[in-house]
Amino acid sequence: MPTEITIDVDKCKHDGLCAQLCGARVFDWSENEPPVVRRAELCMLCGQCLAICANDAIAHSRLDRKNFARIENRQPVEAAAMEQFLRQRRSVRNYKPTEVPRELLERIAQVAGFSPTSAHGKEGWVRSVTIVSGADDMRRVAELTAEYMRELGAFLSSFVVRQIARFKIEPRRGIGMLPDLNMRVAEYEAGRDCLVYSAPAAIFVHTPELTHEAQIDCDAALMAMMMAAHAHGLGTCWNSWIAKAADAFKVKRAVGLRRMLAIPEHHKVGAAMTIGFPAIKLHSVPQRETAIHWATTRA
């Protein structure tokens, strides 16, 4: 369905704020004149034109102003408190067996929709999140992840991959995963869970493969949910192994977990995390550093 955008010139304040905010340059605007819709087909559905128009002069065929929430507090968290909050978040690999309430998991998942995303519009604007909860289902996630990892390990150890790795970086990167992969599979087979850490739940993020930045979109959504979970007193751990297993990454026949999660065929599973109440809490923040470099054009 084509996008239709209209401007009521009688309501419009002629300030051009909608045109200034529009990243797709849908509007043309001259000072003291009402904006003119020129390229509605390029609309990214970000909604910022409606959000900035105080006089409700803009009508959009695919966005309903009734669904817009008013910003009541411009700075709900003080900067220092936010920085401390971010520093204190750490990966959790020891969980209590207590299940996370379904309502809380859904509340955290809703935050994914407010994370940064690429300008693709259409289906990709809707965040796709799959939640697994409960001991039995999480054990199945671990089992299917282990099956996938055995297949991937055999593939990465093959003569062909090792030969190609002499000339290409991607297979060398894959071979570099083998020590960690082998350790986790061995631990799992010995009855020690290094795959999902006996977490009571997991969240998977997936998005249409044809979106502009499928991987980045998934990563951004997962990070937003991790922050929300931290605010609710939950622990999380970014888990690339269950994400790869759910995507059948490089081993297209190992689709057991992907089928369990009912991931659409045209979707990429880009990120996943375990989530639950921490069984062990740190008393201090481990050292972390950022390498900062200032770029300059000065000679």
QUIURBEL-V19974 format. One record per backbone hydrogen bond with DSSP energy under -0.5 kcal/mol. NH is the residue of the N-H (numbers start at 1). CO is the residue of the C=O. If there is no record, write none. Layout:
# QUIURBEL-V19974
nh={NH NH}
co={CO CO}
This chain:
# QUIURBEL-V19974
nh={6 8 9 11 12 20 21 22 25 28 32 33 36 38 38 39 42 43 51 52 53 54 56 59 61 63 65 67 68 72 76 82 83 84 85 86 87 88 89 92 95 96 105 106 107 108 109 110 111 111 112 113 114 115 120 121 124 125 126 127 128 129 130 132 134 138 139 140 141 142 143 144 145 146 147 148 149 150 151 152 153 154 155 156 157 158 162 163 164 165 166 167 168 172 173 174 175 176 177 178 181 182 183 184 185 186 187 188 189 190 191 192 193 194 199 201 202 203 204 205 206 207 209 211 214 217 218 219 220 221 222 223 224 225 226 227 228 229 230 231 232 233 234 235 236 237 239 240 243 244 245 246 247 248 248 249 251 254 255 258 259 260 261 262 262 263 267 268 270 270 271 273 274 275 276 279 280 286 292 295}
co={59 57 7 8 8 16 17 18 22 36 14 30 28 26 36 26 39 40 47 48 49 52 53 6 4 60 63 64 65 70 73 78 79 80 81 82 83 84 85 236 197 277 101 102 103 104 105 106 107 108 109 110 111 112 118 118 121 122 123 125 206 127 204 202 200 134 135 136 137 138 139 140 141 142 143 144 145 146 147 148 149 150 151 152 153 155 158 159 160 161 163 164 164 168 169 170 171 172 174 175 177 178 179 180 181 182 183 184 185 186 188 187 191 192 196 275 132 273 130 271 128 268 266 208 211 213 214 215 216 217 218 219 220 221 222 223 224 225 226 227 228 230 229 276 90 274 272 238 239 240 241 242 243 244 245 244 248 251 253 245 255 256 257 258 259 258 264 207 205 268 205 203 237 201 235 94 94 284 290 293}
